[in-house]
Amino acid sequence: MDWSHPEILKLADERLQSRYGAKVQLDYIDLAQGGQAISGVGDLGEEATYPRLVINGRVKIAGDFDLRMLLDAVEAEAEIAS
């Protein structure tokens, strides 16, 4: 998936909101466009793989992922938190 497309981000946000409501917030940060990296995630150096899925400040997926993988990662994090 190309997470830079607004339609993809909108679909992902809608799916997350329908499942979790206000408990989950989806933010897309485009580092190529001068976006600020998330503090606390750390720099993985030149070999860093993008995109990254970061949940609660921790990298959960580094590299290509689709909507199903995003939802599964959020679900797993929700189960751990409860």
C-alpha positions in Angstrom: 0.0 0.0 0.0 1.1 3.5 -0.7 0.4 5.2 2.6 1.0 8.7 1.1 -2.3 8.5 -0.8 -5.0 10.4 1.0 -7.6 7.8 0.1 -5.7 5.0 1.8 -5.2 7.1 4.9 -8.9 8.0 5.0 -9.9 4.3 4.6 -7.5 3.3 7.4 -8.7 6.1 9.7 -12.4 5.2 9.0 -11.7 1.5 9.8 -9.8 2.4 13.0 -12.5 4.9 14.2 -15.3 2.4 13.5 -13.6 -0.2 15.6 -12.0 1.9 18.4 -13.5 5.3 18.3 -11.5 8.1 19.9 -9.2 5.6 21.6 -7.0 5.5 18.4 -5.5 8.3 16.4 -3.9 7.8 13.0 -1.1 10.3 12.1 0.8 10.1 8.8 4.2 11.8 8.9 6.0 12.2 5.6 9.7 12.5 6.4 10.5 13.2 2.8 8.4 16.3 2.9 10.1 17.7 6.0 7.9 16.0 8.6 9.3 15.6 12.1 10.2 12.1 13.2 8.4 10.8 16.3 10.6 11.4 19.3 11.5 8.3 21.3 11.3 6.0 18.2 15.0 6.3 17.6 17.1 6.5 14.5 17.8 3.1 12.8 20.5 4.7 10.6 20.8 4.6 6.8 19.5 1.0 6.7 16.1 2.1 8.2 13.2 0.7 6.4 10.1 2.8 5.7 7.2 3.0 6.0 7.0 2.3 9.7 4.0 1.6 11.9 4.5 3.1 15.3 2.1 2.4 18.2 2.5 4.1 21.5 6.1 5.2 20.6 7.3 1.7 19.6 8.0 0.5 16.0 5.6 -2.4 15.4 6.3 -2.8 11.6 9.2 -1.6 9.6 8.7 -2.0 5.9 5.7 -2.5 3.7 2.4 -3.3 5.4 -1.2 -3.3 4.4 -4.4 -2.3 6.1 -5.0 -5.8 7.6 -1.5 -5.8 9.2 -2.2 -2.3 10.6 -5.5 -3.4 12.1 -3.9 -6.6 13.5 -1.1 -4.7 15.1 -3.5 -2.2 16.7 -5.7 -5.1 17.9 -2.7 -6.9 19.5 -1.7 -3.6 21.2 -5.2 -3.1 22.5 -5.3 -6.7 23.9 -1.9 -6.1 25.7 -3.1 -2.8 27.1 -6.2 -4.3 28.6 
